[in-house]
Amino acid sequence: MFPGTIKILAKVKSLKQIVNDPTWQALRKSFIGTWQEQPAANVKRLRDYLGENPNYAKLRRVLNYVTGSGFRSKTITHPSIDSLRESVKKKLDQLRSK
């Protein structure tokens, strides 16, 4: 386990609790049926949602989303998605190492 993970896990008990956020749910639902036509615009909206210094919950929401079945199966692909995924992973690693 990464250092600091226990502190983070103590704050956020489950992924279900993490994604239980009305703003996130509205954003996520707005993406339905749009990834094939506007992947770069959707990634921009995800980056805007994260902001400059995203908290753990926002990072986990986005990482969970962009590693979902549509992305894993390569049904949804775009270089900007790959870039976002790596960026979020890196920021999560930085938070975990604190």
LINBEL-V950785 format. One record per residue. RES is the residue in one small letter. PHI is phi in radians with two decimals (999 if undefined). OMEGA is omega as a letter, one per 20 degrees, with the letter a starting at -180 (999 if undefined). Layout:
RES_PHI_OMEGA, RES_PHI_OMEGA
//
This chain:
m_999_a, f_-1.22_r, p_-1.05_r, g_1.53_a, t_-1.13_a, i_-1.08_r, k_-1.08_a, i_-1.16_a, l_-1.13_r, a_-1.14_r, k_-1.36_a, v_-2.20_a, k_-1.38_a, s_-2.66_r, l_-1.09_r, k_-1.04_r, q_-1.20_a, i_-1.08_a, v_-1.42_r, n_-1.40_a, d_-2.44_a, p_-1.01_r, t_-1.12_r, w_-1.11_a, q_-1.09_r, a_-1.13_r, l_-1.11_a, r_-1.02_a, k_-1.14_a, s_-1.19_r, f_-1.46_a, i_-1.00_r, g_1.33_a, t_-1.93_a, w_-1.16_a, q_-1.22_a, e_-1.56_a, q_-2.50_a, p_-1.09_a, a_-1.15_r, a_-1.15_r, n_-1.15_r, v_-1.11_r, k_-1.05_r, r_-1.11_r, l_-1.17_r, r_-1.13_r, d_-1.09_r, y_-1.06_a, l_-1.16_a, g_1.32_a, e_-1.21_a, n_-2.21_a, p_-1.19_r, n_-1.47_a, y_-0.99_a, a_-1.06_r, k_-1.10_r, l_-1.08_r, r_-1.13_r, r_-1.04_a, v_-1.17_r, l_-1.09_r, n_-1.01_a, y_-1.15_a, v_-1.40_r, t_-2.00_r, g_-1.24_a, s_-1.03_r, g_-1.10_r, f_-1.45_r, r_-1.11_a, s_-1.36_a, k_1.18_r, t_-1.18_r, i_-1.97_r, t_-2.45_r, h_-3.08_r, p_-0.99_a, s_-1.20_r, i_-1.19_r, d_-1.06_r, s_-1.11_r, l_-1.08_a, r_-1.00_a, e_-1.16_r, s_-1.10_r, v_-1.15_r, k_-1.03_a, k_-1.10_r, k_-1.13_r, l_-1.12_r, d_-1.03_r, q_-1.11_r, l_-1.12_a, r_-1.18_a, s_-1.45_a, k_-1.38_999
//
